[in-house]
Amino acid sequence: MQFFDFSKSSINQSLDLIKGHSIVIKREDLIHPVISGNKFRKLKYVFQEVFQKKIPLVITFGGAFSNHLAATACAGKALGVATIGIVRGAEWKNKISKSPTLSYCIQQGMQLYCVSRAAYAQKEKAAEIQKILNKFQRFKLIPEGGTEPLAIKGCTEILNEKDHDFDVICTSVGTGGTLTGLIQAAESHQKVIGFNALKNPNIEKVIRSHTKSDHWEINNQYTFGGYAKVNLELIHFMNAFYQQYQIPLDPIYTGKMLFAIFDLVKAQQWKWGKRILIIHTGGLQGIAGMNLQLQKKNLPLLTYAKDLF
């Protein structure tokens, strides 16, 4: 398990003071080029279990531009574990090359099964997916986004003693595993805020199923219309942010969160304390796919993509 034991460390990088607020971003994106941020944290103990129990195969789920699929494929290749990705959308079977993420997964040795969106919505309960799973005798099944108890355990390790002095800890929210881990690891005086990246009315119920703590909340005001949806204002913000701080943001999660924090502080609507720690959850591999989508719509691109890989 040296791959997970000897990763690069994240660093805390201070941003300029904004209206008297101290803002620090924890660069979890620096842990690894692909298995970065919360994906590294979520997969660490999962693959440790796979290793210890000598499980020969990992199967998981994701969309055509999924950070989780790419990270799982990369980890599997590095650790010598076979991987399978069940992809949302049967149409992707004949256009793998149109997705930088799926192409990367293939390069890493991941076997892909592209299934109908109806079946994907039901996950392993769907007959189409059951047929795939029944082909294999022994495997570890990881849920979409990677959130499970071992993943939450890994996410508790995002914070360390140096982070105890912050008033508030911020993260983007997808399936809720990262937020749950931060809630469990944060000090009782710290507020933990999750910025929802998609329209997910059930996410609070999911979080409450994992923790009894009440020093957290979720902001749903900056989804930009839903998962993987962006607009000109967000694109311009991320490009300007990179020019000023040399910190790349992903458009699905961290970009939306930073936009929200800056917007609330500047509008004097920030009410959770002046010492702010922001968790950069990585996911930068998805920028290439987003730029392809923006190009099709004749919209401006994220200009720093060329500086990343």
ChimeraX attribute file (.defattr): number of C-alpha atoms within 10 A of each C-alpha:
attribute: neighborCount
match mode: 1-to-1
recipient: residues
	/A:1	13
	/A:2	8
	/A:3	10
	/A:4	20
	/A:5	8
	/A:6	9
	/A:7	14
	/A:8	13
	/A:9	11
	/A:10	18
	/A:11	14
	/A:12	16
	/A:13	14
	/A:14	14
	/A:15	13
	/A:16	12
	/A:17	11
	/A:18	12
	/A:19	12
	/A:20	10
	/A:21	15
	/A:22	16
	/A:23	20
	/A:24	21
	/A:25	20
	/A:26	20
	/A:27	20
	/A:28	24
	/A:29	28
	/A:30	19
	/A:31	22
	/A:32	18
	/A:33	15
	/A:34	24
	/A:35	30
	/A:36	27
	/A:37	26
	/A:38	29
	/A:39	30
	/A:40	26
	/A:41	28
	/A:42	28
	/A:43	26
	/A:44	22
	/A:45	19
	/A:46	21
	/A:47	23
	/A:48	14
	/A:49	14
	/A:50	16
	/A:51	15
	/A:52	9
	/A:53	9
	/A:54	13
	/A:55	15
	/A:56	15
	/A:57	18
	/A:58	22
	/A:59	21
	/A:60	22
	/A:61	26
	/A:62	22
	/A:63	21
	/A:64	23
	/A:65	21
	/A:66	21
	/A:67	23
	/A:68	29
	/A:69	32
	/A:70	29
	/A:71	24
	/A:72	31
	/A:73	30
	/A:74	22
	/A:75	23
	/A:76	20
	/A:77	16
	/A:78	14
	/A:79	14
	/A:80	12
	/A:81	21
	/A:82	20
	/A:83	25
	/A:84	23
	/A:85	25
	/A:86	23
	/A:87	25
	/A:88	22
	/A:89	18
	/A:90	17
	/A:91	13
	/A:92	20
	/A:93	13
	/A:94	9
	/A:95	11
	/A:96	18
	/A:97	13
	/A:98	13
	/A:99	19
	/A:100	19
	/A:101	25
	/A:102	28
	/A:103	17
	/A:104	19
	/A:105	24
	/A:106	17
	/A:107	13
	/A:108	20
	/A:109	16
	/A:110	25
	/A:111	16
	/A:112	21
	/A:113	18
	/A:114	22
	/A:115	21
	/A:116	16
	/A:117	15
	/A:118	13
	/A:119	18
	/A:120	22
	/A:121	12
	/A:122	12
	/A:123	20
	/A:124	17
	/A:125	11
	/A:126	13
	/A:127	12
	/A:128	16
	/A:129	19
	/A:130	13
	/A:131	11
	/A:132	13
	/A:133	15
	/A:134	9
	/A:135	8
	/A:136	9
	/A:137	8
	/A:138	13
	/A:139	17
	/A:140	16
	/A:141	16
	/A:142	19
	/A:143	16
	/A:144	17
	/A:145	22
	/A:146	27
	/A:147	20
	/A:148	18
	/A:149	16
	/A:150	19
	/A:151	25
	/A:152	25
	/A:153	22
	/A:154	22
	/A:155	28
	/A:156	21
	/A:157	13
	/A:158	21
	/A:159	17
	/A:160	10
	/A:161	8
	/A:162	8
	/A:163	19
	/A:164	17
	/A:165	13
	/A:166	20
	/A:167	17
	/A:168	25
	/A:169	27
	/A:170	24
	/A:171	24
	/A:172	27
	/A:173	25
	/A:174	21
	/A:175	22
	/A:176	22
	/A:177	28
	/A:178	30
	/A:179	28
	/A:180	28
	/A:181	25
	/A:182	26
	/A:183	28
	/A:184	20
	/A:185	17
	/A:186	23
	/A:187	19
	/A:188	13
	/A:189	12
	/A:190	20
	/A:191	20
	/A:192	25
	/A:193	22
	/A:194	24
	/A:195	25
	/A:196	27
	/A:197	28
	/A:198	23
	/A:199	16
	/A:200	15
	/A:201	10
	/A:202	9
	/A:203	17
	/A:204	13
	/A:205	9
	/A:206	14
	/A:207	22
	/A:208	12
	/A:209	10
	/A:210	17
	/A:211	12
	/A:212	10
	/A:213	12
	/A:214	11
	/A:215	16
	/A:216	19
	/A:217	15
	/A:218	18
	/A:219	15
	/A:220	17
	/A:221	13
	/A:222	19
	/A:223	22
	/A:224	19
	/A:225	13
	/A:226	14
	/A:227	16
	/A:228	15
	/A:229	15
	/A:230	18
	/A:231	13
	/A:232	11
	/A:233	10
	/A:234	18
	/A:235	20
	/A:236	14
	/A:237	18
	/A:238	24
	/A:239	20
	/A:240	14
	/A:241	17
	/A:242	15
	/A:243	13
	/A:244	11
	/A:245	12
	/A:246	11
	/A:247	16
	/A:248	24
	/A:249	27
	/A:250	22
	/A:251	25
	/A:252	24
	/A:253	25
	/A:254	26
	/A:255	22
	/A:256	25
	/A:257	28
	/A:258	25
	/A:259	16
	/A:260	20
	/A:261	19
	/A:262	16
	/A:263	14
	/A:264	13
	/A:265	16
	/A:266	12
	/A:267	10
	/A:268	10
	/A:269	10
	/A:270	15
	/A:271	9
	/A:272	14
	/A:273	14
	/A:274	18
	/A:275	15
	/A:276	23
	/A:277	24
	/A:278	22
	/A:279	26
	/A:280	29
	/A:281	26
	/A:282	27
	/A:283	27
	/A:284	24
	/A:285	24
	/A:286	23
	/A:287	25
	/A:288	19
	/A:289	18
	/A:290	21
	/A:291	18
	/A:292	15
	/A:293	13
	/A:294	18
	/A:295	12
	/A:296	8
	/A:297	9
	/A:298	9
	/A:299	13
	/A:300	14
	/A:301	19
	/A:302	23
	/A:303	17
	/A:304	16
	/A:305	17
	/A:306	9
	/A:307	7
	/A:308	11
	/A:309	8
